[in-house]
Amino acid sequence: MQTLVNVLGWIGAVLYLVAYALISSKKVEGDASLYQGINILAGILVVLNSFYWHAYPSAALNVAWIGVAVFTLGRKYLLQK
């Protein structure tokens, strides 16, 4: 189980870097569904890892990060209607 949790955490960390690279290279906008979706997935994976290892500050930060991404996507879709 520890190996699986560690792999998921590392995948989450890599996804955060991918999202950051997409923004930094101006491949996507900050409210893009791709960017926010990657952040949500990365956050979930890092939260799972953080809770497993009892790293609660990291878990809390990533839950907040997921919340920002969900809020951004929700606002984007509500404003399109």
Chimera marker file (.cmm) of the C-alpha trace (Angstrom):
<marker_set name="trace">
<marker id="1" x="0.000" y="0.000" z="0.000" r="1" g="1" b="0" radius="0.5"/>
<marker id="2" x="2.810" y="2.425" z="0.828" r="1" g="1" b="0" radius="0.5"/>
<marker id="3" x="4.277" y="2.048" z="-2.648" r="1" g="1" b="0" radius="0.5"/>
<marker id="4" x="0.923" y="2.766" z="-4.303" r="1" g="1" b="0" radius="0.5"/>
<marker id="5" x="0.340" y="5.838" z="-2.140" r="1" g="1" b="0" radius="0.5"/>
<marker id="6" x="3.845" y="7.117" z="-2.895" r="1" g="1" b="0" radius="0.5"/>
<marker id="7" x="3.411" y="6.576" z="-6.643" r="1" g="1" b="0" radius="0.5"/>
<marker id="8" x="0.085" y="8.438" z="-6.571" r="1" g="1" b="0" radius="0.5"/>
<marker id="9" x="1.709" y="11.306" z="-4.668" r="1" g="1" b="0" radius="0.5"/>
<marker id="10" x="4.540" y="11.524" z="-7.187" r="1" g="1" b="0" radius="0.5"/>
<marker id="11" x="2.086" y="11.458" z="-10.102" r="1" g="1" b="0" radius="0.5"/>
<marker id="12" x="0.216" y="14.316" z="-8.438" r="1" g="1" b="0" radius="0.5"/>
<marker id="13" x="3.440" y="16.307" z="-8.035" r="1" g="1" b="0" radius="0.5"/>
<marker id="14" x="4.348" y="15.758" z="-11.691" r="1" g="1" b="0" radius="0.5"/>
<marker id="15" x="0.854" y="16.822" z="-12.768" r="1" g="1" b="0" radius="0.5"/>
<marker id="16" x="1.222" y="20.063" z="-10.785" r="1" g="1" b="0" radius="0.5"/>
<marker id="17" x="4.454" y="20.715" z="-12.673" r="1" g="1" b="0" radius="0.5"/>
<marker id="18" x="2.784" y="19.938" z="-16.005" r="1" g="1" b="0" radius="0.5"/>
<marker id="19" x="-0.009" y="22.395" z="-15.196" r="1" g="1" b="0" radius="0.5"/>
<marker id="20" x="2.516" y="25.052" z="-14.204" r="1" g="1" b="0" radius="0.5"/>
<marker id="21" x="4.504" y="24.476" z="-17.394" r="1" g="1" b="0" radius="0.5"/>
<marker id="22" x="1.342" y="24.860" z="-19.499" r="1" g="1" b="0" radius="0.5"/>
<marker id="23" x="0.566" y="28.205" z="-17.856" r="1" g="1" b="0" radius="0.5"/>
<marker id="24" x="4.151" y="29.442" z="-17.951" r="1" g="1" b="0" radius="0.5"/>
<marker id="25" x="4.526" y="28.603" z="-21.637" r="1" g="1" b="0" radius="0.5"/>
<marker id="26" x="1.169" y="30.271" z="-22.366" r="1" g="1" b="0" radius="0.5"/>
<marker id="27" x="-0.232" y="27.060" z="-23.861" r="1" g="1" b="0" radius="0.5"/>
<marker id="28" x="-3.397" y="27.524" z="-21.770" r="1" g="1" b="0" radius="0.5"/>
<marker id="29" x="-5.160" y="30.320" z="-19.904" r="1" g="1" b="0" radius="0.5"/>
<marker id="30" x="-5.566" y="30.325" z="-16.137" r="1" g="1" b="0" radius="0.5"/>
<marker id="31" x="-9.252" y="29.466" z="-16.340" r="1" g="1" b="0" radius="0.5"/>
<marker id="32" x="-8.806" y="26.754" z="-18.979" r="1" g="1" b="0" radius="0.5"/>
<marker id="33" x="-10.604" y="23.496" z="-18.257" r="1" g="1" b="0" radius="0.5"/>
<marker id="34" x="-7.415" y="21.546" z="-18.998" r="1" g="1" b="0" radius="0.5"/>
<marker id="35" x="-5.359" y="23.532" z="-16.504" r="1" g="1" b="0" radius="0.5"/>
<marker id="36" x="-7.983" y="23.414" z="-13.767" r="1" g="1" b="0" radius="0.5"/>
<marker id="37" x="-8.698" y="19.735" z="-14.415" r="1" g="1" b="0" radius="0.5"/>
<marker id="38" x="-5.026" y="18.856" z="-14.078" r="1" g="1" b="0" radius="0.5"/>
<marker id="39" x="-4.903" y="20.823" z="-10.824" r="1" g="1" b="0" radius="0.5"/>
<marker id="40" x="-7.953" y="18.980" z="-9.476" r="1" g="1" b="0" radius="0.5"/>
<marker id="41" x="-6.507" y="15.578" z="-10.334" r="1" g="1" b="0" radius="0.5"/>
<marker id="42" x="-3.071" y="16.491" z="-8.984" r="1" g="1" b="0" radius="0.5"/>
<marker id="43" x="-4.647" y="17.830" z="-5.799" r="1" g="1" b="0" radius="0.5"/>
<marker id="44" x="-6.660" y="14.660" z="-5.230" r="1" g="1" b="0" radius="0.5"/>
<marker id="45" x="-3.576" y="12.497" z="-5.639" r="1" g="1" b="0" radius="0.5"/>
<marker id="46" x="-1.466" y="14.632" z="-3.310" r="1" g="1" b="0" radius="0.5"/>
<marker id="47" x="-4.301" y="14.767" z="-0.740" r="1" g="1" b="0" radius="0.5"/>
<marker id="48" x="-4.486" y="10.973" z="-0.735" r="1" g="1" b="0" radius="0.5"/>
<marker id="49" x="-0.746" y="10.779" z="-0.177" r="1" g="1" b="0" radius="0.5"/>
<marker id="50" x="-0.783" y="13.497" z="2.477" r="1" g="1" b="0" radius="0.5"/>
<marker id="51" x="-3.567" y="11.916" z="4.508" r="1" g="1" b="0" radius="0.5"/>
<marker id="52" x="-1.924" y="8.522" z="4.347" r="1" g="1" b="0" radius="0.5"/>
<marker id="53" x="1.294" y="9.958" z="5.755" r="1" g="1" b="0" radius="0.5"/>
<marker id="54" x="-0.546" y="12.233" z="8.231" r="1" g="1" b="0" radius="0.5"/>
<marker id="55" x="0.847" y="15.335" z="6.549" r="1" g="1" b="0" radius="0.5"/>
<marker id="56" x="-2.220" y="17.397" z="7.383" r="1" g="1" b="0" radius="0.5"/>
<marker id="57" x="-0.906" y="20.862" z="6.474" r="1" g="1" b="0" radius="0.5"/>
<marker id="58" x="-0.101" y="19.590" z="2.973" r="1" g="1" b="0" radius="0.5"/>
<marker id="59" x="-3.497" y="17.913" z="2.761" r="1" g="1" b="0" radius="0.5"/>
<marker id="60" x="-5.271" y="21.120" z="3.799" r="1" g="1" b="0" radius="0.5"/>
<marker id="61" x="-3.371" y="23.204" z="1.272" r="1" g="1" b="0" radius="0.5"/>
<marker id="62" x="-4.214" y="20.783" z="-1.517" r="1" g="1" b="0" radius="0.5"/>
<marker id="63" x="-7.889" y="20.621" z="-0.528" r="1" g="1" b="0" radius="0.5"/>
<marker id="64" x="-7.924" y="24.418" z="-0.799" r="1" g="1" b="0" radius="0.5"/>
<marker id="65" x="-6.159" y="24.184" z="-4.180" r="1" g="1" b="0" radius="0.5"/>
<marker id="66" x="-8.851" y="21.772" z="-5.391" r="1" g="1" b="0" radius="0.5"/>
<marker id="67" x="-11.504" y="24.188" z="-4.112" r="1" g="1" b="0" radius="0.5"/>
<marker id="68" x="-10.026" y="27.061" z="-6.087" r="1" g="1" b="0" radius="0.5"/>
<marker id="69" x="-9.956" y="24.940" z="-9.245" r="1" g="1" b="0" radius="0.5"/>
<marker id="70" x="-13.554" y="23.772" z="-8.783" r="1" g="1" b="0" radius="0.5"/>
<marker id="71" x="-14.691" y="27.344" z="-8.075" r="1" g="1" b="0" radius="0.5"/>
<marker id="72" x="-12.878" y="28.622" z="-11.169" r="1" g="1" b="0" radius="0.5"/>
<marker id="73" x="-14.435" y="25.968" z="-13.415" r="1" g="1" b="0" radius="0.5"/>
<marker id="74" x="-17.875" y="26.539" z="-11.927" r="1" g="1" b="0" radius="0.5"/>
<marker id="75" x="-17.648" y="30.285" z="-12.417" r="1" g="1" b="0" radius="0.5"/>
<marker id="76" x="-16.405" y="29.829" z="-15.971" r="1" g="1" b="0" radius="0.5"/>
<marker id="77" x="-19.310" y="27.590" z="-16.938" r="1" g="1" b="0" radius="0.5"/>
<marker id="78" x="-21.921" y="29.710" z="-15.162" r="1" g="1" b="0" radius="0.5"/>
<marker id="79" x="-20.718" y="32.858" z="-16.918" r="1" g="1" b="0" radius="0.5"/>
<marker id="80" x="-20.899" y="31.154" z="-20.326" r="1" g="1" b="0" radius="0.5"/>
<marker id="81" x="-24.654" y="30.637" z="-20.019" r="1" g="1" b="0" radius="0.5"/>
<link id1="1" id2="2" r="1" g="1" b="0" radius="0.2"/>
<link id1="2" id2="3" r="1" g="1" b="0" radius="0.2"/>
<link id1="3" id2="4" r="1" g="1" b="0" radius="0.2"/>
<link id1="4" id2="5" r="1" g="1" b="0" radius="0.2"/>
<link id1="5" id2="6" r="1" g="1" b="0" radius="0.2"/>
<link id1="6" id2="7" r="1" g="1" b="0" radius="0.2"/>
<link id1="7" id2="8" r="1" g="1" b="0" radius="0.2"/>
<link id1="8" id2="9" r="1" g="1" b="0" radius="0.2"/>
<link id1="9" id2="10" r="1" g="1" b="0" radius="0.2"/>
<link id1="10" id2="11" r="1" g="1" b="0" radius="0.2"/>
<link id1="11" id2="12" r="1" g="1" b="0" radius="0.2"/>
<link id1="12" id2="13" r="1" g="1" b="0" radius="0.2"/>
<link id1="13" id2="14" r="1" g="1" b="0" radius="0.2"/>
<link id1="14" id2="15" r="1" g="1" b="0" radius="0.2"/>
<link id1="15" id2="16" r="1" g="1" b="0" radius="0.2"/>
<link id1="16" id2="17" r="1" g="1" b="0" radius="0.2"/>
<link id1="17" id2="18" r="1" g="1" b="0" radius="0.2"/>
<link id1="18" id2="19" r="1" g="1" b="0" radius="0.2"/>
<link id1="19" id2="20" r="1" g="1" b="0" radius="0.2"/>
<link id1="20" id2="21" r="1" g="1" b="0" radius="0.2"/>
<link id1="21" id2="22" r="1" g="1" b="0" radius="0.2"/>
<link id1="22" id2="23" r="1" g="1" b="0" radius="0.2"/>
<link id1="23" id2="24" r="1" g="1" b="0" radius="0.2"/>
<link id1="24" id2="25" r="1" g="1" b="0" radius="0.2"/>
<link id1="25" id2="26" r="1" g="1" b="0" radius="0.2"/>
<link id1="26" id2="27" r="1" g="1" b="0" radius="0.2"/>
<link id1="27" id2="28" r="1" g="1" b="0" radius="0.2"/>
<link id1="28" id2="29" r="1" g="1" b="0" radius="0.2"/>
<link id1="29" id2="30" r="1" g="1" b="0" radius="0.2"/>
<link id1="30" id2="31" r="1" g="1" b="0" radius="0.2"/>
<link id1="31" id2="32" r="1" g="1" b="0" radius="0.2"/>
<link id1="32" id2="33" r="1" g="1" b="0" radius="0.2"/>
<link id1="33" id2="34" r="1" g="1" b="0" radius="0.2"/>
<link id1="34" id2="35" r="1" g="1" b="0" radius="0.2"/>
<link id1="35" id2="36" r="1" g="1" b="0" radius="0.2"/>
<link id1="36" id2="37" r="1" g="1" b="0" radius="0.2"/>
<link id1="37" id2="38" r="1" g="1" b="0" radius="0.2"/>
<link id1="38" id2="39" r="1" g="1" b="0" radius="0.2"/>
<link id1="39" id2="40" r="1" g="1" b="0" radius="0.2"/>
<link id1="40" id2="41" r="1" g="1" b="0" radius="0.2"/>
<link id1="41" id2="42" r="1" g="1" b="0" radius="0.2"/>
<link id1="42" id2="43" r="1" g="1" b="0" radius="0.2"/>
<link id1="43" id2="44" r="1" g="1" b="0" radius="0.2"/>
<link id1="44" id2="45" r="1" g="1" b="0" radius="0.2"/>
<link id1="45" id2="46" r="1" g="1" b="0" radius="0.2"/>
<link id1="46" id2="47" r="1" g="1" b="0" radius="0.2"/>
<link id1="47" id2="48" r="1" g="1" b="0" radius="0.2"/>
<link id1="48" id2="49" r="1" g="1" b="0" radius="0.2"/>
<link id1="49" id2="50" r="1" g="1" b="0" radius="0.2"/>
<link id1="50" id2="51" r="1" g="1" b="0" radius="0.2"/>
<link id1="51" id2="52" r="1" g="1" b="0" radius="0.2"/>
<link id1="52" id2="53" r="1" g="1" b="0" radius="0.2"/>
<link id1="53" id2="54" r="1" g="1" b="0" radius="0.2"/>
<link id1="54" id2="55" r="1" g="1" b="0" radius="0.2"/>
<link id1="55" id2="56" r="1" g="1" b="0" radius="0.2"/>
<link id1="56" id2="57" r="1" g="1" b="0" radius="0.2"/>
<link id1="57" id2="58" r="1" g="1" b="0" radius="0.2"/>
<link id1="58" id2="59" r="1" g="1" b="0" radius="0.2"/>
<link id1="59" id2="60" r="1" g="1" b="0" radius="0.2"/>
<link id1="60" id2="61" r="1" g="1" b="0" radius="0.2"/>
<link id1="61" id2="62" r="1" g="1" b="0" radius="0.2"/>
<link id1="62" id2="63" r="1" g="1" b="0" radius="0.2"/>
<link id1="63" id2="64" r="1" g="1" b="0" radius="0.2"/>
<link id1="64" id2="65" r="1" g="1" b="0" radius="0.2"/>
<link id1="65" id2="66" r="1" g="1" b="0" radius="0.2"/>
<link id1="66" id2="67" r="1" g="1" b="0" radius="0.2"/>
<link id1="67" id2="68" r="1" g="1" b="0" radius="0.2"/>
<link id1="68" id2="69" r="1" g="1" b="0" radius="0.2"/>
<link id1="69" id2="70" r="1" g="1" b="0" radius="0.2"/>
<link id1="70" id2="71" r="1" g="1" b="0" radius="0.2"/>
<link id1="71" id2="72" r="1" g="1" b="0" radius="0.2"/>
<link id1="72" id2="73" r="1" g="1" b="0" radius="0.2"/>
<link id1="73" id2="74" r="1" g="1" b="0" radius="0.2"/>
<link id1="74" id2="75" r="1" g="1" b="0" radius="0.2"/>
<link id1="75" id2="76" r="1" g="1" b="0" radius="0.2"/>
<link id1="76" id2="77" r="1" g="1" b="0" radius="0.2"/>
<link id1="77" id2="78" r="1" g="1" b="0" radius="0.2"/>
<link id1="78" id2="79" r="1" g="1" b="0" radius="0.2"/>
<link id1="79" id2="80" r="1" g="1" b="0" radius="0.2"/>
<link id1="80" id2="81" r="1" g="1" b="0" radius="0.2"/>
</marker_set>
